Amino acid sequence: MTSAPNPLPVRHLSVLPSQWALIHRNSSESIRIPVSVTSGRRVYQAVLMVRGGHTRSCPKKSYELRIKGGHTFHWNAEYEDPSMIRNALSFHFFNRIGVPAPKTRHFQLMVNGQPLGVYLEIEAVSTAFFASRGIQFRSILYAVNDHADFSLPSSRSSGPAHLSGYELVAGGTAAVRRLEQFIRSINLLSGPKLQRILLHKLDIRNYLGWLAGAVLTGNYDGFEQNYALYEEARSGKYRIIPWDYEGTWGRNCFGKPCGSRLVSIRGYNRLTRKVLSIPANRSAYRKLLRRLLRHPFNTSAINSVVDSMYRTITPAVRMDPTRPFSYQEYAKEPSFIRQYIRERRRIIQGELKRWV
């Protein structure tokens, strides 16, 4: 935790000062400005905006960078995470258990020659995300607020009110109609009819993997928002991808300790309840959790990842004056995360014994 094999990469951002001031003066709005980004020897033209929910009010902002004709990246300040690795660690874990998740990399940001400290670069779940993995999709939707819980509206008013939590990225109006029909079906059906629609329209293995990842990492915020939903082109089945996982490993999305019992082993949202109402799915999920508890959800496997990340970022974090946490607080986080893993393992093991 005291040395790094290589210094963090540096991203140099060039922007008109008036434009930079504009997006910070109106940080609650999604104003995009043109920028130039230098990474190594390559220069990219892009557009930038402030991103996030409640983090828009933090003194150190997070950004979305869209490179013209290329990838989109989230540059997260990780302002409320004393470790600066919870998002990166969570996505590493998801990829490790076979659920595609964004790639991440810490870097140092320079804006017009001025250092802004350490950031986490997160690959956005955009069309480029799928292309780089050879995944063909029929549609992509983002779950952008807590109405994306797969439930029907409480009122019987006309219109797809239960889709207000989703933002359509690709697929057109037909994709919206298919999702509306899927949500309506899972809410109104039960028993064999429900099982048939789930087998036909949902990648059960992917969903259970995502559910296990959310439950083990303790991400309470990710069941009703902060995920991407897409239809795989060949099968037509829905699959799910996590995003924004800073509220994990024993701390909530505000960086406050939240214990190790915050998230039920059975997860949340209407689709999860429907999936787990099928005996075969419950059995597969319990079997998956037992396997993941053996590996990689143990202190040895995860601690090696934490140590590697800390070796990489610690020298830069230690010198970063933009962080709201002291270096001593930062240095205690690996121990905090290990304690969470030990407690979470005991809790899940106990609940598995009682869940028959």
C-alpha positions as CSV (number, residue, x, y, z in Angstrom):
1,M,0.0,0.0,0.0
2,T,3.0,2.2,0.1
3,S,4.4,2.0,-3.5
4,A,3.1,1.9,-7.0
5,P,4.6,0.0,-9.9
6,N,3.7,2.9,-12.3
7,P,2.3,6.4,-11.8
8,L,-1.4,7.0,-12.6
9,P,-2.1,8.0,-16.2
10,V,-2.9,11.7,-16.7
11,R,-5.8,13.1,-18.8
12,H,-5.2,16.7,-19.9
13,L,-8.4,18.6,-20.6
14,S,-8.3,21.8,-22.6
15,V,-11.5,24.0,-22.4
16,L,-12.5,27.6,-22.7
17,P,-12.5,29.0,-19.2
18,S,-15.9,30.6,-19.8
19,Q,-17.3,27.2,-20.9
20,W,-15.8,25.5,-17.8
21,A,-17.4,28.1,-15.6
22,L,-20.7,27.7,-17.3
23,I,-21.2,24.0,-16.5
24,H,-20.2,24.5,-12.9
25,R,-22.4,27.5,-12.5
26,N,-25.3,25.4,-13.7
27,S,-24.2,22.0,-12.4
28,S,-27.8,20.8,-11.9
29,E,-28.3,21.0,-15.6
30,S,-26.9,18.7,-18.3
31,I,-25.1,21.4,-20.3
32,R,-22.5,20.0,-22.8
33,I,-19.4,21.9,-23.7
34,P,-16.7,21.2,-26.3
35,V,-13.3,20.1,-25.0
36,S,-10.0,18.6,-26.2
37,V,-8.6,15.7,-24.3
38,T,-5.0,14.6,-24.4
39,S,-4.1,11.0,-23.2
40,G,-0.5,10.0,-23.8
41,R,0.3,11.1,-27.3
42,R,-3.3,11.1,-28.6
43,V,-5.6,14.0,-28.7
44,Y,-9.4,13.6,-28.9
45,Q,-12.2,16.0,-29.5
46,A,-15.1,15.5,-27.2
47,V,-18.0,17.0,-25.3
48,L,-18.2,17.2,-21.5
49,M,-20.9,17.7,-18.9
50,V,-21.4,17.4,-15.2
51,R,-22.9,14.1,-14.3
52,G,-24.5,12.4,-11.2
53,G,-27.4,12.6,-8.9
54,H,-26.9,14.0,-5.5
55,T,-23.1,14.2,-6.2
56,R,-23.7,17.2,-8.5
57,S,-23.8,19.3,-5.3
58,C,-20.4,18.1,-4.2
59,P,-17.5,20.6,-4.3
60,K,-15.6,18.2,-6.7
61,K,-17.7,17.4,-9.7
62,S,-18.0,14.2,-11.7
63,Y,-18.2,14.4,-15.5
64,E,-19.4,12.5,-18.6
65,L,-17.0,12.6,-21.5
66,R,-18.3,11.7,-25.0
67,I,-15.5,11.3,-27.5
68,K,-16.6,12.2,-31.0
69,G,-17.1,9.0,-33.0
70,G,-15.9,6.9,-30.0
71,H,-16.5,5.8,-26.5
72,T,-18.3,7.6,-23.6
73,F,-16.7,7.7,-20.2
74,H,-17.8,8.7,-16.8
75,W,-15.1,10.5,-14.8
76,N,-16.1,10.0,-11.2
77,A,-14.7,12.1,-8.4
78,E,-15.6,9.4,-6.0
79,Y,-15.9,12.3,-3.6
80,E,-18.0,10.5,-0.9
81,D,-16.0,7.2,-1.0
82,P,-13.1,7.3,1.4
83,S,-11.4,4.4,-0.4
84,M,-11.9,5.7,-4.0
85,I,-12.2,2.0,-5.1
86,R,-15.8,0.8,-4.4
87,N,-17.0,1.3,-7.9
88,A,-13.9,-0.2,-9.4
89,L,-13.9,-3.1,-7.0
90,S,-17.6,-3.8,-7.6
91,F,-17.3,-3.9,-11.4
92,H,-14.2,-6.1,-11.1
93,F,-16.2,-8.5,-9.0
94,F,-19.1,-8.6,-11.5
95,N,-16.8,-9.3,-14.3
96,R,-15.1,-12.0,-12.2
97,I,-18.4,-13.8,-11.7
98,G,-19.4,-13.6,-15.4
99,V,-21.7,-10.6,-15.4
100,P,-20.4,-8.0,-18.0
101,A,-19.7,-4.7,-16.2
102,P,-17.8,-1.5,-17.1
103,K,-14.0,-1.4,-17.2
104,T,-12.4,1.1,-14.9
105,R,-9.1,3.0,-14.5
106,H,-8.0,5.6,-12.0
107,F,-6.2,8.6,-13.4
108,Q,-5.1,12.2,-12.6
109,L,-7.1,15.0,-14.2
110,M,-5.5,18.2,-15.4
111,V,-7.8,21.0,-16.7
112,N,-6.0,23.8,-18.6
113,G,-2.8,22.8,-16.8
114,Q,-4.3,22.8,-13.3
115,P,-4.4,19.6,-11.3
116,L,-7.9,18.4,-10.2
117,G,-6.7,15.3,-8.4
118,V,-7.5,11.6,-8.7
119,Y,-10.5,10.4,-10.7
120,L,-12.0,7.1,-11.7
121,E,-12.6,6.6,-15.4
122,I,-15.6,4.3,-15.9
123,E,-16.6,2.9,-19.3
124,A,-20.2,3.9,-20.0
125,V,-22.7,1.3,-21.0
126,S,-23.0,2.7,-24.5
127,T,-23.2,1.1,-28.0
128,A,-19.4,1.0,-27.9
129,F,-19.5,-1.1,-24.7
130,F,-21.4,-3.8,-26.6
131,A,-19.3,-3.6,-29.7
132,S,-16.0,-4.0,-27.8
133,R,-17.4,-7.3,-26.3
134,G,-19.0,-8.6,-29.5
135,I,-22.5,-8.5,-27.9
136,Q,-25.3,-7.9,-30.4
137,F,-28.3,-6.0,-29.0
138,R,-31.8,-5.3,-30.0
139,S,-32.4,-2.5,-27.6
140,I,-30.8,-0.7,-24.6
141,L,-32.5,1.1,-21.8
142,Y,-31.1,2.8,-18.8
143,A,-32.8,2.6,-15.3
144,V,-32.3,6.3,-14.4
145,N,-34.5,6.7,-11.3
146,D,-36.3,4.6,-8.7
147,H,-39.3,4.0,-10.8
148,A,-37.4,1.3,-12.7
149,D,-38.6,-1.4,-10.3
150,F,-40.5,-3.5,-12.9
151,S,-43.8,-2.8,-11.2
152,L,-47.1,-1.6,-12.6
153,P,-48.3,1.9,-11.7
154,S,-50.4,2.0,-8.6
155,S,-53.2,3.8,-10.5
156,R,-54.9,2.3,-13.5
157,S,-54.5,5.4,-15.6
158,S,-53.7,4.9,-19.2
159,G,-50.2,5.0,-20.6
160,P,-46.9,3.3,-19.6
161,A,-46.4,5.2,-16.3
162,H,-44.3,2.3,-15.0
163,L,-41.7,3.1,-17.7
164,S,-41.0,6.5,-16.3
165,G,-37.8,5.2,-14.7
166,Y,-36.2,4.2,-18.0
167,E,-34.4,6.1,-20.6
168,L,-34.3,4.6,-24.1
169,V,-30.8,4.5,-25.6
170,A,-31.4,2.2,-28.6
171,G,-34.2,0.3,-30.1
172,G,-36.9,2.8,-30.9
173,T,-40.6,2.9,-29.8
174,A,-40.9,-0.9,-30.4
175,A,-38.4,-1.5,-27.6
176,V,-40.5,0.5,-25.2
177,R,-43.6,-1.4,-26.2
178,R,-41.9,-4.7,-25.7
179,L,-40.6,-3.7,-22.2
180,E,-44.1,-2.5,-21.3
181,Q,-45.6,-5.8,-22.3
182,F,-42.9,-7.7,-20.4
183,I,-43.5,-5.7,-17.2
184,R,-47.2,-6.1,-17.5
185,S,-46.9,-9.9,-18.1
186,I,-44.7,-10.6,-15.1
187,N,-46.9,-8.6,-12.8
188,L,-50.2,-10.2,-13.9
189,L,-49.0,-13.8,-14.4
190,S,-48.0,-16.5,-11.9
191,G,-47.2,-20.2,-11.8
192,P,-46.5,-22.0,-15.1
193,K,-47.5,-19.1,-17.2
194,L,-45.1,-16.8,-15.4
195,Q,-42.4,-19.4,-15.7
196,R,-42.9,-19.6,-19.5
197,I,-42.7,-15.9,-20.0
198,L,-39.5,-15.6,-17.9
199,L,-37.9,-18.5,-19.8
200,H,-38.8,-16.9,-23.1
201,K,-37.9,-13.2,-22.3
202,L,-35.3,-13.2,-19.5
203,D,-31.8,-14.5,-19.4
204,I,-32.2,-16.2,-16.0
205,R,-28.5,-17.0,-15.6
206,N,-27.5,-13.4,-16.2
207,Y,-30.2,-12.1,-13.9
208,L,-29.3,-14.4,-11.0
209,G,-25.6,-13.5,-11.5
210,W,-26.5,-9.8,-11.3
211,L,-28.7,-10.4,-8.3
212,A,-26.0,-12.3,-6.5
213,G,-23.5,-9.5,-7.2
214,A,-25.8,-6.8,-5.9
215,V,-26.6,-8.9,-2.8
216,L,-23.0,-9.8,-2.0
217,T,-21.6,-6.3,-2.5
218,G,-24.5,-4.8,-0.6
219,N,-25.8,-2.4,-3.2
220,Y,-29.2,-1.3,-1.9
221,D,-29.5,1.4,-4.6
222,G,-29.2,-0.8,-7.6
223,F,-32.5,-2.8,-7.6
224,E,-34.7,0.1,-8.7
225,Q,-32.2,2.2,-10.7
226,N,-28.6,2.3,-11.7
227,Y,-28.6,-0.6,-14.2
228,A,-28.8,-1.0,-17.9
229,L,-31.3,-3.4,-19.5
230,Y,-30.8,-4.7,-23.0
231,E,-32.3,-7.3,-25.3
232,E,-29.8,-9.7,-26.7
233,A,-30.3,-9.8,-30.4
234,R,-30.2,-13.5,-31.1
235,S,-32.3,-14.8,-28.2
236,G,-34.4,-11.7,-27.7
237,K,-34.0,-12.1,-23.9
238,Y,-33.4,-9.3,-21.5
239,R,-30.1,-9.0,-19.8
240,I,-28.9,-6.6,-17.1
241,I,-25.7,-4.7,-16.5
242,P,-24.7,-2.8,-13.3
243,W,-23.6,0.7,-13.0
244,D,-22.9,3.3,-10.2
245,Y,-21.8,0.9,-7.5
246,E,-20.1,3.3,-5.1
247,G,-22.7,2.5,-2.4
248,T,-21.2,-0.9,-1.6
249,W,-18.8,-2.8,0.6
250,G,-20.3,-1.5,3.9
251,R,-21.0,2.1,2.9
252,N,-24.0,3.7,1.3
253,C,-24.0,6.0,-1.7
254,F,-23.3,9.0,0.7
255,G,-20.2,7.3,2.1
256,K,-21.8,6.5,5.5
257,P,-21.3,3.1,7.2
258,C,-24.5,1.1,6.7
259,G,-23.6,-2.2,8.2
260,S,-23.6,-5.6,6.5
261,R,-27.3,-6.4,6.7
262,L,-28.7,-3.6,4.6
263,V,-29.5,-5.8,1.6
264,S,-31.7,-8.9,1.9
265,I,-30.4,-12.2,0.4
266,R,-33.6,-12.2,-1.7
267,G,-32.9,-8.7,-3.1
268,Y,-35.6,-6.3,-4.1
269,N,-37.9,-5.1,-7.0
270,R,-40.9,-6.8,-8.6
271,L,-38.9,-8.8,-11.2
272,T,-36.6,-10.3,-8.5
273,R,-39.6,-11.5,-6.5
274,K,-41.2,-13.0,-9.6
275,V,-38.0,-14.8,-10.6
276,L,-37.5,-16.2,-7.1
277,S,-41.1,-17.3,-6.9
278,I,-40.1,-20.2,-9.3
279,P,-38.6,-23.1,-7.4
280,A,-36.0,-23.9,-10.0
281,N,-34.8,-20.3,-10.0
282,R,-34.6,-20.3,-6.2
283,S,-32.6,-23.5,-6.2
284,A,-30.2,-22.2,-8.9
285,Y,-29.7,-18.9,-7.0
286,R,-29.0,-20.6,-3.7
287,K,-26.5,-22.9,-5.4
288,L,-24.8,-19.8,-7.1
289,L,-24.5,-18.0,-3.8
290,R,-22.9,-21.0,-2.1
291,R,-20.4,-21.3,-5.0
292,L,-19.5,-17.6,-4.9
293,L,-19.1,-17.7,-1.1
294,R,-16.4,-20.3,-1.7
295,H,-14.8,-18.1,-4.3
296,P,-14.4,-15.3,-5.1
297,F,-16.4,-13.7,-2.3
298,N,-13.9,-14.2,0.4
299,T,-11.3,-12.0,2.1
300,S,-8.3,-13.6,0.4
301,A,-9.6,-13.2,-3.2
302,I,-10.9,-9.7,-2.7
303,N,-8.1,-8.5,-0.6
304,S,-5.6,-9.2,-3.3
305,V,-7.7,-6.9,-5.7
306,V,-8.0,-4.2,-3.0
307,D,-4.2,-4.3,-2.3
308,S,-3.4,-4.1,-6.1
309,M,-5.7,-1.1,-6.5
310,Y,-4.3,0.6,-3.4
311,R,-0.7,0.1,-4.6
312,T,-1.6,1.8,-7.8
313,I,-3.5,4.8,-6.5
314,T,-2.1,5.5,-3.0
315,P,0.9,7.8,-3.9
316,A,-1.5,10.0,-6.0
317,V,-4.3,9.9,-3.4
318,R,-1.9,10.8,-0.6
319,M,-0.9,14.0,-2.5
320,D,-4.4,14.9,-3.6
321,P,-5.6,18.1,-1.8
322,T,-9.1,17.8,-3.3
323,R,-10.1,14.8,-1.2
324,P,-12.5,15.4,1.7
325,F,-11.0,12.5,3.7
326,S,-7.7,12.4,5.5
327,Y,-5.0,10.0,4.4
328,Q,-5.5,8.1,7.7
329,E,-9.2,7.6,6.9
330,Y,-8.3,6.4,3.4
331,A,-5.6,4.0,4.8
332,K,-8.2,2.3,7.1
333,E,-10.6,1.4,4.3
334,P,-9.0,-2.0,3.2
335,S,-9.6,-3.2,6.8
336,F,-13.1,-1.8,6.7
337,I,-13.9,-3.7,3.5
338,R,-12.4,-6.9,4.8
339,Q,-14.6,-6.7,7.9
340,Y,-17.6,-6.2,5.7
341,I,-16.8,-9.3,3.7
342,R,-16.4,-11.4,6.8
343,E,-19.7,-10.2,8.2
344,R,-21.5,-10.5,4.9
345,R,-20.3,-14.0,4.4
346,R,-21.6,-15.0,7.9
347,I,-25.0,-13.3,7.2
348,I,-25.5,-14.9,3.8
349,Q,-24.4,-18.4,5.1
350,G,-26.9,-18.1,7.9
351,E,-29.7,-16.9,5.7
352,L,-29.0,-19.8,3.2
353,K,-29.4,-22.3,6.0
354,R,-32.8,-20.8,7.0
355,W,-34.1,-20.3,3.5
356,V,-35.7,-23.6,2.5
